[in-house]
């Protein structure tokens, strides 16, 4: 395993650089996930873009280029960091909220700060299936659980393909290093609890805030 600082996560900066119409669509997608646990359909995304006076194709291309959303071949959302529209090994839930899935461990740790509410994370350790839980960010079970922040050496532009599948919870640093030695194509580093939390909060803590500091708009109905 090659030790490094882990993948360079900068989704917050990418979101801040969006044009107004693209940011409006982005916020609506996040709100939809937060309210329903599901992705809005492409027709709804195009409607929101048109309502903002923009060309839908240009807006969706911008969101993909900035990698704040990733789309499948049929045009459906396949990643809306920190949320995943399909099941992953990392489930996130909160009181009176939907069951959601995170794209990776760092994304999961940022959801509480992003939504401004306590969440429960339930994750399975790669290779063993052992369960790790995180309650309200502070209580980790087992207490020695860590995050391995890894990435492949490929030049794919999307975090969904390059890093997300390799940023996972492990029951211990030893378990993480054992997995990394068995997967030499993945490079990265072990993050202790405080390090991982700092990354998650820095990445997503203000992700749903608008320019005036207020919260996100109401999410669209999923299609």
C-alpha positions as a LaTeX table, in Angstrom:
\begin{tabular}{lrrr}
\hline
Residue & $x$ (\AA) & $y$ (\AA) & $z$ (\AA) \\
\hline
Unk1 & 0.00 & 0.00 & 0.00 \\
Unk2 & 1.34 & 3.43 & $-0.90$ \\
Unk3 & 0.60 & 5.87 & 1.88 \\
Unk4 & $-0.72$ & 9.25 & 0.86 \\
Unk5 & $-3.01$ & 11.89 & 2.20 \\
Unk6 & $-5.85$ & 10.10 & 0.51 \\
Unk7 & $-7.96$ & 11.33 & $-2.37$ \\
Unk8 & $-8.30$ & 15.06 & $-2.87$ \\
Unk9 & $-11.92$ & 15.83 & $-2.04$ \\
Unk10 & $-13.18$ & 19.23 & $-3.13$ \\
Unk11 & $-16.88$ & 18.89 & $-3.77$ \\
Unk12 & $-17.65$ & 22.02 & $-1.75$ \\
Unk13 & $-15.44$ & 24.12 & $-4.00$ \\
Unk14 & $-16.96$ & 22.58 & $-7.12$ \\
Unk15 & $-20.47$ & 23.39 & $-5.92$ \\
Unk16 & $-19.53$ & 26.98 & $-5.07$ \\
Unk17 & $-18.21$ & 27.48 & $-8.60$ \\
Unk18 & $-21.49$ & 26.50 & $-10.28$ \\
Unk19 & $-23.50$ & 29.01 & $-12.25$ \\
Unk20 & $-26.81$ & 30.09 & $-10.74$ \\
Unk21 & $-29.07$ & 27.77 & $-12.77$ \\
Unk22 & $-26.79$ & 24.77 & $-12.19$ \\
Unk23 & $-26.62$ & 25.47 & $-8.47$ \\
Unk24 & $-30.42$ & 25.69 & $-8.37$ \\
Unk25 & $-30.73$ & 22.25 & $-9.93$ \\
Unk26 & $-28.01$ & 20.89 & $-7.64$ \\
Unk27 & $-29.74$ & 22.13 & $-4.49$ \\
Unk28 & $-33.06$ & 20.72 & $-5.65$ \\
Unk29 & $-31.47$ & 17.29 & $-6.17$ \\
Unk30 & $-29.95$ & 17.29 & $-2.68$ \\
Unk31 & $-33.24$ & 18.41 & $-1.17$ \\
Unk32 & $-35.06$ & 15.60 & $-2.95$ \\
Unk33 & $-32.67$ & 13.03 & $-1.51$ \\
Unk34 & $-32.96$ & 14.52 & 1.96 \\
Unk35 & $-36.76$ & 14.43 & 1.82 \\
Unk36 & $-37.42$ & 11.18 & $-0.03$ \\
Unk37 & $-34.16$ & 9.25 & $-0.30$ \\
Unk38 & $-34.64$ & 9.15 & $-4.07$ \\
Unk39 & $-33.25$ & 10.96 & $-7.08$ \\
Unk40 & $-35.48$ & 13.22 & $-9.15$ \\
Unk41 & $-35.88$ & 12.18 & $-12.76$ \\
Unk42 & $-34.20$ & 13.85 & $-15.70$ \\
Unk43 & $-37.46$ & 15.44 & $-16.86$ \\
Unk44 & $-37.72$ & 17.22 & $-13.52$ \\
Unk45 & $-34.12$ & 18.39 & $-13.67$ \\
Unk46 & $-34.71$ & 19.83 & $-17.12$ \\
Unk47 & $-37.86$ & 21.57 & $-15.90$ \\
Unk48 & $-35.96$ & 23.25 & $-13.06$ \\
Unk49 & $-33.23$ & 24.40 & $-15.44$ \\
Unk50 & $-35.77$ & 25.89 & $-17.84$ \\
Unk51 & $-37.52$ & 27.63 & $-14.95$ \\
Unk52 & $-34.20$ & 29.31 & $-14.19$ \\
Unk53 & $-33.96$ & 30.54 & $-17.77$ \\
Unk54 & $-31.17$ & 28.17 & $-18.76$ \\
Unk55 & $-30.61$ & 25.51 & $-21.40$ \\
Unk56 & $-31.14$ & 22.15 & $-19.66$ \\
Unk57 & $-28.44$ & 20.37 & $-21.66$ \\
Unk58 & $-25.86$ & 23.02 & $-20.72$ \\
Unk59 & $-26.85$ & 22.93 & $-17.05$ \\
Unk60 & $-26.64$ & 19.14 & $-16.78$ \\
Unk61 & $-23.34$ & 19.12 & $-18.66$ \\
Unk62 & $-21.95$ & 21.68 & $-16.20$ \\
Unk63 & $-23.07$ & 19.59 & $-13.22$ \\
Unk64 & $-21.38$ & 16.53 & $-14.68$ \\
Unk65 & $-18.21$ & 18.41 & $-15.62$ \\
Unk66 & $-17.89$ & 19.81 & $-12.10$ \\
Unk67 & $-18.61$ & 16.30 & $-10.79$ \\
Unk68 & $-21.21$ & 17.38 & $-8.27$ \\
Unk69 & $-23.58$ & 14.98 & $-10.04$ \\
Unk70 & $-22.78$ & 11.95 & $-12.16$ \\
Unk71 & $-25.15$ & 10.53 & $-14.76$ \\
Unk72 & $-25.64$ & 7.08 & $-16.22$ \\
Unk73 & $-25.86$ & 6.28 & $-19.92$ \\
Unk74 & $-29.63$ & 6.70 & $-19.89$ \\
Unk75 & $-29.33$ & 10.14 & $-18.30$ \\
Unk76 & $-30.33$ & 9.09 & $-14.80$ \\
Unk77 & $-28.49$ & 10.32 & $-11.72$ \\
Unk78 & $-26.01$ & 7.73 & $-10.48$ \\
Unk79 & $-24.25$ & 9.93 & $-7.93$ \\
Unk80 & $-25.39$ & 13.03 & $-6.06$ \\
Unk81 & $-22.59$ & 13.35 & $-3.54$ \\
Unk82 & $-22.94$ & 12.67 & $-0.67$ \\
Unk83 & $-26.00$ & 10.59 & $-1.63$ \\
Unk84 & $-26.19$ & 7.47 & $-3.77$ \\
Unk85 & $-29.46$ & 6.64 & $-5.56$ \\
Unk86 & $-28.63$ & 2.92 & $-5.38$ \\
Unk87 & $-27.71$ & 0.84 & $-2.32$ \\
Unk88 & $-24.09$ & 0.95 & $-1.12$ \\
Unk89 & $-22.43$ & $-0.65$ & 1.91 \\
Unk90 & $-22.97$ & 2.63 & 3.80 \\
Unk91 & $-26.51$ & 3.44 & 4.94 \\
Unk92 & $-27.46$ & 6.73 & 6.58 \\
Unk93 & $-30.71$ & 7.44 & 8.44 \\
Unk94 & $-32.14$ & 10.03 & 10.77 \\
Unk95 & $-35.27$ & 10.56 & 12.82 \\
Unk96 & $-38.38$ & 10.93 & 10.64 \\
Unk97 & $-36.21$ & 10.85 & 7.54 \\
Unk98 & $-35.84$ & 8.40 & 4.66 \\
Unk99 & $-33.26$ & 5.65 & 4.49 \\
Unk100 & $-30.43$ & 6.90 & 2.31 \\
Unk101 & $-27.12$ & 5.58 & 1.07 \\
Unk102 & $-23.82$ & 7.44 & 0.97 \\
Unk103 & $-21.36$ & 7.30 & $-1.89$ \\
Unk104 & $-18.48$ & 6.72 & 0.55 \\
Unk105 & $-17.51$ & 6.92 & 4.22 \\
Unk106 & $-16.40$ & 10.57 & 4.07 \\
Unk107 & $-19.66$ & 11.50 & 2.36 \\
Unk108 & $-21.61$ & 9.71 & 5.09 \\
Unk109 & $-19.73$ & 11.60 & 7.81 \\
Unk110 & $-20.58$ & 14.91 & 6.14 \\
Unk111 & $-24.33$ & 14.34 & 5.92 \\
Unk112 & $-25.04$ & 15.29 & 9.54 \\
Unk113 & $-23.33$ & 18.66 & 9.17 \\
Unk114 & $-24.93$ & 19.22 & 5.76 \\
Unk115 & $-28.46$ & 18.57 & 7.04 \\
Unk116 & $-27.93$ & 20.08 & 10.49 \\
Unk117 & $-29.32$ & 17.01 & 12.27 \\
Unk118 & $-27.94$ & 13.89 & 13.96 \\
Unk119 & $-27.71$ & 10.80 & 11.79 \\
Unk120 & $-26.92$ & 7.13 & 12.23 \\
Unk121 & $-24.47$ & 5.49 & 9.84 \\
Unk122 & $-24.48$ & 1.71 & 9.39 \\
Unk123 & $-21.65$ & 0.35 & 7.26 \\
Unk124 & $-20.22$ & $-3.04$ & 6.39 \\
Unk125 & $-16.50$ & $-3.65$ & 6.28 \\
Unk126 & $-15.15$ & $-4.64$ & 2.85 \\
Unk127 & $-14.08$ & $-8.25$ & 2.69 \\
Unk128 & $-15.54$ & $-9.33$ & 6.04 \\
Unk129 & $-19.05$ & $-7.88$ & 6.22 \\
Unk130 & $-18.49$ & $-6.83$ & 9.82 \\
Unk131 & $-20.76$ & $-3.95$ & 10.84 \\
Unk132 & $-19.61$ & $-0.50$ & 11.91 \\
Unk133 & $-22.07$ & 2.05 & 13.29 \\
Unk134 & $-21.65$ & 5.75 & 13.89 \\
Unk135 & $-24.23$ & 7.56 & 16.02 \\
Unk136 & $-24.41$ & 11.35 & 15.94 \\
Unk137 & $-20.82$ & 11.44 & 14.61 \\
Unk138 & $-19.38$ & 10.95 & 18.13 \\
Unk139 & $-20.17$ & 7.32 & 19.03 \\
Unk140 & $-18.36$ & 4.78 & 16.86 \\
Unk141 & $-18.91$ & 1.06 & 17.32 \\
Unk142 & $-16.44$ & $-0.53$ & 17.52 \\
Unk143 & $-14.58$ & 2.38 & 19.16 \\
Unk144 & $-11.43$ & 1.67 & 17.16 \\
Unk145 & $-13.15$ & 1.92 & 13.79 \\
Unk146 & $-11.40$ & 3.97 & 11.12 \\
Unk147 & $-11.85$ & 5.13 & 7.55 \\
Unk148 & $-9.55$ & 4.03 & 4.75 \\
Unk149 & $-9.43$ & 6.81 & 2.15 \\
Unk150 & $-8.28$ & 5.27 & $-1.09$ \\
Unk151 & $-8.32$ & 5.85 & $-4.81$ \\
Unk152 & $-7.40$ & 4.01 & $-7.97$ \\
Unk153 & $-4.61$ & 5.18 & $-10.23$ \\
Unk154 & $-6.96$ & 5.69 & $-13.16$ \\
Unk155 & $-7.52$ & 9.06 & $-14.78$ \\
Unk156 & $-11.33$ & 8.93 & $-14.66$ \\
Unk157 & $-12.72$ & 12.34 & $-13.85$ \\
Unk158 & $-15.62$ & 11.16 & $-11.70$ \\
Unk159 & $-15.13$ & 10.52 & $-8.00$ \\
Unk160 & $-17.93$ & 7.94 & $-8.27$ \\
Unk161 & $-15.55$ & 5.77 & $-10.28$ \\
Unk162 & $-12.13$ & 6.83 & $-9.02$ \\
Unk163 & $-12.53$ & 7.07 & $-5.24$ \\
Unk164 & $-15.99$ & 6.42 & $-3.83$ \\
Unk165 & $-15.79$ & 2.64 & $-3.85$ \\
Unk166 & $-12.46$ & 2.79 & $-2.00$ \\
Unk167 & $-13.32$ & 5.13 & 0.88 \\
Unk168 & $-14.80$ & 2.81 & 3.47 \\
Unk169 & $-15.23$ & 2.17 & 7.17 \\
Unk170 & $-13.14$ & $-0.55$ & 8.79 \\
Unk171 & $-13.38$ & $-2.02$ & 12.28 \\
Unk172 & $-9.74$ & $-1.18$ & 13.00 \\
Unk173 & $-6.62$ & 0.28 & 11.43 \\
Unk174 & $-5.20$ & $-3.22$ & 11.21 \\
Unk175 & $-8.24$ & $-4.42$ & 9.26 \\
Unk176 & $-7.92$ & $-1.48$ & 6.89 \\
Unk177 & $-4.24$ & $-2.15$ & 6.25 \\
Unk178 & $-4.92$ & $-5.84$ & 5.70 \\
Unk179 & $-7.51$ & $-4.96$ & 3.06 \\
Unk180 & $-5.17$ & $-2.44$ & 1.43 \\
Unk181 & $-2.34$ & $-4.98$ & 1.16 \\
Unk182 & $-4.74$ & $-7.36$ & $-0.57$ \\
Unk183 & $-5.74$ & $-4.61$ & $-3.02$ \\
Unk184 & $-2.46$ & $-3.08$ & $-4.24$ \\
Unk185 & $-4.15$ & $-1.22$ & $-7.11$ \\
Unk186 & $-5.74$ & 1.06 & $-4.50$ \\
Unk187 & $-3.56$ & 3.67 & $-2.82$ \\
Unk188 & $-4.55$ & 5.69 & 0.20 \\
Unk189 & $-4.27$ & 6.14 & 3.93 \\
Unk190 & $-5.98$ & 5.24 & 7.18 \\
Unk191 & $-7.91$ & 8.09 & 8.77 \\
Unk192 & $-8.64$ & 8.04 & 12.47 \\
Unk193 & $-12.05$ & 9.18 & 13.65 \\
Unk194 & $-11.23$ & 12.87 & 14.15 \\
Unk195 & $-9.45$ & 13.10 & 10.79 \\
Unk196 & $-12.32$ & 11.47 & 8.93 \\
Unk197 & $-14.91$ & 13.67 & 10.62 \\
Unk198 & $-12.98$ & 16.82 & 9.79 \\
Unk199 & $-12.88$ & 15.82 & 6.13 \\
Unk200 & $-16.58$ & 15.04 & 6.02 \\
Unk201 & $-17.60$ & 18.30 & 7.68 \\
Unk202 & $-15.20$ & 20.38 & 5.57 \\
Unk203 & $-16.47$ & 18.73 & 2.41 \\
Unk204 & $-20.21$ & 18.90 & 3.00 \\
Unk205 & $-20.93$ & 21.14 & 6.00 \\
Unk206 & $-22.10$ & 24.07 & 3.86 \\
Unk207 & $-23.00$ & 22.03 & 0.78 \\
Unk208 & $-26.71$ & 22.85 & 0.89 \\
Unk209 & $-26.35$ & 26.50 & 1.82 \\
Unk210 & $-27.33$ & 29.10 & $-0.73$ \\
Unk211 & $-25.43$ & 32.28 & $-1.40$ \\
Unk212 & $-27.28$ & 34.19 & 1.32 \\
Unk213 & $-26.55$ & 31.50 & 3.90 \\
Unk214 & $-30.04$ & 30.09 & 3.98 \\
Unk215 & $-31.00$ & 26.44 & 3.57 \\
Unk216 & $-31.89$ & 24.64 & 0.38 \\
Unk217 & $-35.09$ & 25.01 & $-1.62$ \\
Unk218 & $-37.83$ & 22.42 & $-1.39$ \\
Unk219 & $-36.99$ & 19.34 & $-3.37$ \\
Unk220 & $-38.92$ & 18.30 & $-6.47$ \\
Unk221 & $-41.14$ & 15.27 & $-6.60$ \\
Unk222 & $-39.14$ & 12.24 & $-7.78$ \\
Unk223 & $-40.15$ & 11.06 & $-11.24$ \\
\hline
\end{tabular}
